[in-house]
Every structure is written in structure tokens, then in C-alpha cells.
Amino acid sequence: MSEPKTQPHDASVDEFLNKVEDPRKREDAFAIKQLMEDITGEQAIMWGTSIVGCGKYHYRYASGREGVSMLVGFSPRKQNLTLYIMAGFDNYENLLSRLGKYKTGKACLYIKRLSDVDVDTLRELVRQSVDHMIATNSPAD
């Protein structure tokens, strides 16, 4: 089986975030990094070339494929700040109804800027997702 493309490595998160051209997006990225570190109790690390993640868990699919992924992460993309809410959104309708302006994919939360959302609600969404991932998966070494 092939390895996932997005692997953790030791490149500097702060150096990566400091290269974000838009000053508001850069400031938002540092705030999201701090929020995720506070919730996970883990220092943010780089995953691949453009994702910042906190914490790790071990997954195993019914197909037998397994690996390690981040508990939560984000990427300051050109169009949006993309947050990776690994638990998905099926159980978070109440929080999403209070979040503000956003879009979602399967496990991606897209926001233009942090000021578009209620940060306390975002913090609770991240906290509940992280708690769910820890409760339903094995820890990673």
C-alpha cells in the first residue's frame, strides 16, 4: 500500500505562516494555530507543504489501509482559510448554525477571514471534533 502524500515533517510552521502574503490572512492563520494548539495541547507541525496540523491519531479503514493523520489542521489558502475538521460535520449542526459565514466540504471548513465567524463557536467545534477523534481512534506514536 502506498503512503499518504501528506506526511508530518519538521519544517518551521512560523516560517510558513510568515510567508502568507495577505497581512489579515497571516494574522488569522497565527490565531487559528494558537487556538488549535490550546485545544490539543500539542505544538503545531507542518503536514506536507501547506498544511499546519496539531496532534496525531492512528486510523484503520475496513479495507485494511491504515496510517497516521492530524487531529485538526488548517491551511491558509489563497481563496480561503481551510480548516480540517477530521470528524466531519454530521453531528455539529447546532454549532454550525451559530458559526457565521462559511462553507463546508466533507471534512473542510472554508472561511474567508476569522472575523466572518464566531471564534468561540469555532473553538467549540474544534474542541468537539478533537474530542471525538481521540475517543474513536487509537493514539499515534
C-alpha positions as CSV (number, residue, x, y, z in Angstrom):
1,M,0.0,0.0,0.0
2,S,1.2,3.5,-0.8
3,E,2.0,6.1,1.9
4,P,-0.3,9.1,2.1
5,K,1.1,12.1,0.4
6,T,0.6,14.5,3.4
7,Q,3.2,13.5,6.0
8,P,4.3,15.4,9.1
9,H,7.8,16.9,9.0
10,D,9.9,19.4,10.9
11,A,9.7,22.5,8.7
12,S,9.0,25.6,10.7
13,V,5.3,26.4,11.0
14,D,6.0,30.1,11.8
15,E,8.3,30.5,8.8
16,F,5.5,29.0,6.6
17,L,2.8,31.3,8.1
18,N,5.1,34.3,7.9
19,K,5.1,33.8,4.1
20,V,1.4,34.3,3.8
21,E,1.2,37.5,1.7
22,D,-2.1,38.9,2.9
23,P,-1.5,40.5,6.3
24,R,-5.0,39.8,7.6
25,K,-4.9,36.2,6.5
26,R,-1.4,35.8,8.1
27,E,-2.8,37.2,11.4
28,D,-5.8,34.9,11.2
29,A,-3.5,32.0,10.5
30,F,-1.5,32.6,13.6
31,A,-4.7,33.0,15.7
32,I,-6.0,29.7,14.3
33,K,-2.7,28.0,15.0
34,Q,-2.9,29.2,18.7
35,L,-6.5,28.1,19.0
36,M,-5.6,24.6,17.8
37,E,-2.5,24.3,20.0
38,D,-4.6,25.4,23.0
39,I,-7.3,22.8,22.4
40,T,-5.0,19.9,21.5
41,G,-2.2,20.7,24.0
42,E,0.1,19.9,21.1
43,Q,2.6,22.1,19.2
44,A,1.6,22.7,15.6
45,I,3.7,21.0,12.9
46,M,3.8,21.0,9.1
47,W,2.0,18.3,7.2
48,G,3.1,18.3,3.6
49,T,4.0,21.6,2.1
50,S,1.0,23.7,3.1
51,I,-1.0,22.3,6.0
52,V,-0.5,23.1,9.7
53,G,-1.7,20.3,12.0
54,C,-2.0,19.6,15.7
55,G,-2.0,16.2,17.4
56,K,-2.0,12.9,15.7
57,Y,-4.2,9.8,15.6
58,H,-3.9,6.3,14.0
59,Y,-6.6,5.3,11.6
60,R,-7.5,1.9,10.1
61,Y,-10.1,1.6,7.4
62,A,-12.3,-1.5,6.8
63,S,-10.2,-2.1,3.6
64,G,-7.1,-2.6,5.8
65,R,-5.5,0.7,4.8
66,E,-4.1,2.5,7.8
67,G,-1.9,5.4,8.7
68,V,-1.5,8.5,10.8
69,S,-3.2,11.8,10.4
70,M,-3.6,15.1,12.3
71,L,-6.3,15.6,14.9
72,V,-7.1,19.0,13.4
73,G,-5.4,21.3,11.0
74,F,-5.6,24.2,8.6
75,S,-4.1,25.8,5.5
76,P,-4.1,29.5,4.7
77,R,-5.0,29.0,1.0
78,K,-5.3,31.9,-1.4
79,Q,-9.2,31.8,-1.6
80,N,-10.0,30.7,2.0
81,L,-8.6,29.7,5.3
82,T,-9.3,25.9,5.1
83,L,-9.7,24.1,8.4
84,Y,-9.6,20.4,8.5
85,I,-12.3,19.2,11.0
86,M,-11.4,15.5,10.9
87,A,-14.7,14.3,12.5
88,G,-16.7,15.9,9.6
89,F,-19.8,17.9,10.3
90,D,-22.7,15.4,10.7
91,N,-23.0,15.9,14.4
92,Y,-22.4,19.6,14.6
93,E,-25.5,21.3,13.1
94,N,-26.1,23.3,16.2
95,L,-22.6,24.8,16.2
96,L,-22.6,25.4,12.5
97,S,-25.9,27.3,12.8
98,R,-24.1,29.7,15.2
99,L,-20.8,29.9,13.4
100,G,-21.3,32.7,10.9
101,K,-20.2,32.8,7.3
102,Y,-18.6,29.6,6.0
103,K,-18.7,26.8,3.5
104,T,-18.0,23.1,4.1
105,G,-16.7,20.1,2.2
106,K,-16.5,16.5,3.6
107,A,-14.1,17.5,6.4
108,C,-13.1,21.0,5.3
109,L,-14.4,24.2,6.7
110,Y,-13.8,27.2,4.4
111,I,-13.8,30.7,5.8
112,K,-12.6,33.9,4.2
113,R,-11.5,35.5,7.4
114,L,-11.7,34.9,11.1
115,S,-13.9,37.9,11.6
116,D,-16.6,36.2,9.5
117,V,-17.2,33.6,12.2
118,D,-17.9,33.5,15.9
119,V,-14.5,32.5,17.3
120,D,-16.0,30.9,20.5
121,T,-18.2,28.7,18.4
122,L,-15.2,27.8,16.1
123,R,-13.3,26.9,19.3
124,E,-16.1,24.6,20.5
125,L,-16.4,23.0,17.0
126,V,-12.6,22.3,17.0
127,R,-12.8,21.0,20.6
128,Q,-15.7,18.7,20.0
129,S,-14.1,17.3,16.8
130,V,-10.7,16.7,18.5
131,D,-12.5,15.0,21.5
132,H,-14.4,12.8,19.0
133,M,-11.3,11.8,17.1
134,I,-9.4,10.9,20.4
135,A,-12.4,8.9,21.6
136,T,-12.9,6.9,18.4
137,N,-9.3,6.3,17.2
138,S,-6.1,5.0,18.5
139,P,-3.3,7.4,19.5
140,A,-0.4,7.7,17.2
141,D,3.2,7.5,18.3
